[in-house]
Amino acid sequence: MSKDQAKEQAAAVQAAAQQQMQVKWDDTNMKSSYANVCNVMSTREEVVMMFGVNQAWHAGQKEVTVQLTDRIILSPHAAKRLSLLLTNIVKQHEERFGQINIG
């Protein structure tokens, strides 16, 4: 078997293994949280997202306290995948329910 044939065979085996892999979602330890505020920071190695709740309902307040409840730390690669997923889900939402105005 030539080197090229061996590489092709290895690639075929890897592709078959990836197609057969199934992801099982284990939600036994999952918790749900509501957030209406998100802040994101990053370094070269990680992206940090902090979620919380702004309970200030009075317009014109000079100071607002946001109760932070959750922090999620991702690798930049995982953050990019999350960005793509969120972009797609927002697009689908707007197609179904109309434009979301954030201004």
C-alpha positions as CSV (number, residue, x, y, z in Angstrom):
1,M,0.0,0.0,0.0
2,S,1.4,3.4,-1.0
3,K,1.7,6.3,1.4
4,D,-1.1,8.2,-0.4
5,Q,-3.4,5.1,-0.2
6,A,-2.7,4.8,3.5
7,K,-3.5,8.5,4.1
8,E,-6.7,8.1,2.2
9,Q,-7.7,5.0,4.1
10,A,-6.9,6.7,7.4
11,A,-9.0,9.8,6.4
12,A,-11.9,7.5,5.5
13,V,-11.7,5.7,8.8
14,Q,-11.6,9.0,10.7
15,A,-14.6,10.3,8.7
16,A,-16.6,7.2,9.4
17,A,-15.8,7.4,13.1
18,Q,-17.0,11.0,13.2
19,Q,-20.2,10.2,11.4
20,Q,-21.0,7.4,13.9
21,M,-20.3,9.5,17.0
22,Q,-23.4,10.5,18.9
23,V,-23.6,13.2,21.5
24,K,-25.6,12.4,24.6
25,W,-26.7,15.4,26.6
26,D,-26.6,14.7,30.4
27,D,-28.8,17.4,32.1
28,T,-28.8,15.8,35.6
29,N,-26.7,18.6,37.0
30,M,-28.0,21.4,34.9
31,K,-29.4,24.6,36.4
32,S,-31.4,27.3,34.6
33,S,-30.8,31.0,35.2
34,Y,-32.4,34.1,33.8
35,A,-30.2,37.0,32.7
36,N,-31.1,40.4,31.1
37,V,-27.5,41.6,31.2
38,C,-24.3,40.2,29.8
39,N,-20.8,41.5,29.8
40,V,-17.9,39.9,27.9
41,M,-14.1,40.2,28.4
42,S,-11.3,38.3,26.8
43,T,-7.6,37.5,27.0
44,R,-5.6,35.6,24.5
45,E,-6.4,32.3,26.1
46,E,-10.1,32.7,27.2
47,V,-13.4,34.6,26.7
48,V,-15.2,35.4,30.0
49,M,-19.0,36.0,29.9
50,M,-20.7,37.3,33.0
51,F,-24.5,37.2,33.2
52,G,-26.8,39.0,35.6
53,V,-30.0,40.7,36.3
54,N,-30.7,44.4,36.2
55,Q,-33.7,45.0,38.4
56,A,-33.8,48.8,38.1
57,W,-37.0,49.8,36.5
58,H,-36.9,53.5,37.0
59,A,-35.8,55.6,34.0
60,G,-33.2,58.3,34.7
61,Q,-31.4,56.5,37.6
62,K,-27.9,57.7,38.1
63,E,-26.6,54.4,39.3
64,V,-27.8,50.9,38.5
65,T,-26.6,47.8,40.3
66,V,-26.5,44.6,38.3
67,Q,-26.6,41.4,40.4
68,L,-24.2,39.0,38.7
69,T,-25.3,35.4,38.8
70,D,-23.2,33.3,36.4
71,R,-19.8,33.4,34.8
72,I,-18.9,31.2,31.8
73,I,-15.3,30.9,30.6
74,L,-14.7,29.6,27.1
75,S,-11.7,29.1,24.8
76,P,-11.6,31.5,21.9
77,H,-12.5,28.6,19.6
78,A,-15.6,27.7,21.6
79,A,-16.5,31.4,21.8
80,K,-16.4,31.6,18.0
81,R,-18.6,28.5,17.6
82,L,-21.0,30.0,20.1
83,S,-21.0,33.3,18.1
84,L,-22.0,31.4,15.0
85,L,-24.7,29.5,16.8
86,L,-26.2,32.7,18.3
87,T,-26.1,34.5,14.9
88,N,-28.0,31.7,13.3
89,I,-30.6,31.4,16.1
90,V,-31.2,35.2,16.1
91,K,-31.6,35.1,12.4
92,Q,-34.2,32.3,12.6
93,H,-36.0,34.2,15.4
94,E,-36.2,37.4,13.4
95,E,-37.5,35.5,10.3
96,R,-40.3,34.0,12.5
97,F,-41.2,37.0,14.7
98,G,-39.8,40.1,13.1
99,Q,-36.7,42.3,13.6
100,I,-35.3,42.7,17.1
101,N,-34.5,46.4,17.8
102,I,-31.7,46.9,20.3
103,G,-31.2,50.7,19.8
